[in-house]
Amino acid sequence: MARRSRLLGLAVLVAACGLVAAAIFAWRHRNTAQGGPFLDPPTRGDRVLIVAPHIDDEAIAAAGYAAASLRRGAEVSVVYVTSGDCNRTSAEIMDFTLRPGARDYLAEGRLRIQEAIAAMAVLGVPRGHLYFLGYPDRGIRPMLENPGTVIRSPGTGRTAVPYEEAVSPGAEYRLDNLEKDLRAVLDKARPTIVLFPVLFDAHPDHSATGRLTLRLLRRTLFGPRHLGYLVHARHFPSPFRRAPRLPLLPPDRFAGLHWLLFPMAPADEVAKLRVLRAYRSQRRDPYLFVLMDAFIRRNELFLDLK
């Protein structure tokens, strides 16, 4: 009897701790969890540009927003800063090797470009609205921090854009070339809304891409709306698993910023899942498989930057 009472008391204590933790979480996120603020979808006449450090980031962060934009008559374009050609796990699995070399990483980059074209076709984004820059995966921050220096890709070993589908094939991996190509995309797309990584994303390619994009946007004359998105952060998303009935909320340490929730309609949820599944090469990586599924939530999340 005493043992049973102790077990019952322990169960009550655990339940009480869970309730307290839930209450603290709800209090910290009370502004977002209780109904907003919400982000309205674009309308006909809007031109949305998603800046993705790697192929698949646009889908992880904003496939639902893109689907809703297209459904309401807005244009959607995507610019991929890198081709994601330095994912060792993916290259190992794809080419059945424990020591992927430059050829393996190049093959990965070419495959990911084709996957992006197919994935965006699922949403209805035309091929002419996809811009592949082809700069080095895990090389964007070194380019930003060493202007004037030609950077060597840690994966492919190349020092210039190797992809024929790129905006500037053969362009050296130098900051001024990257800025020129990204500026050319901005001038061509003339977006009214730009989605790009927040500056505090934990992945160096993401934070560097955010810094570069923001710097170029400040020089534009057409003044699009700025929306930031977060992909990599500690304890984010929480829980770190597929949870389609739960909201996507910011990490505690960033909860005080001006976040906007974009609720996804059922059709947008289905479209996002289909797009994420189109990135088969990356879903072979166990971490990326879980990460992608963890972003299947009731909403997408954006930081209002302007």
ZIDA-V222510 format. One line per field, one symbol per residue. phi: phi as a letter, one per 40 degrees, with the letter a starting at -180 (. if undefined). psi: psi as a letter, one per 40 degrees, with the letter a starting at -180 (. if undefined). burial: I if it has 9 or more other C-alpha atoms within 8 Angstrom, else O. A space follows every 10 residues. Layout:
phi=???
psi=???
burial=???
This chain:
phi=.ccccccccc cccccccccc ccccccccbc cccchhcbbc ccbdhcbcbb cbcbchcccd cacccccccc ccgccbbbbb cbbgcacccc ccccbfacbc bdcccccccc cccccccccc cdchccdcbb bbcgccdgbc cdcccbcgcc ccccccgcba ccbccccbdg cccbdccccc cccccccccf ccbbbacccb cccccccccc cccccccccc ccfccbbcbb bbacfacbcc acaccbccbc ddcbcccccb cbcccdcccc cccccccccc cccccdccdc ddccccbcab bbccba
psi=dddddddddd dddddddddd ddddddddfd dddffaiihi iiihdihhhh hhdihedddd dfdddddddd deeiihihhh diefffhddd ddddefiegh addddddddd dddddddddd dddehideeh hhdfihhfed ddddeghehh ihheceeiei hehdeidghe higidddddd dddddddddg iehhhiiiee hehddddddd dddddddeei eegiihhiih dhihfhihig ihgeeiihii ideedeigih hhhhiddddd ddddddeegd ddedhddddd dddeegadii hihhe.
burial=OOOOOOOOOO OOOOOOOOOO OOOOOIOOIO OIIOOIIIOO OIIOOIIIII IIIIIIIIII IIIIIIIIII OIIIIIIIII IIIIIIOOOI IIIOOOOOOI OIOIIIOIII IIIOIIIIII IIIOIOOOII IIIIIIIIII IOIIOOIOOI IIIIIIOOII IOIOOIOOIO OIIIIOIIIO IIIOIIOOIO IIIIIIIIIO IIOIIIIIII IIIOOIIOOO OOOIIIIIII IOIOOIIIII IIIOOOIIII IOOOIOOOII IIIIOOOIIO IIIIIIOIIO IIIIIOOIII IIIIIIIIII IIIIOO
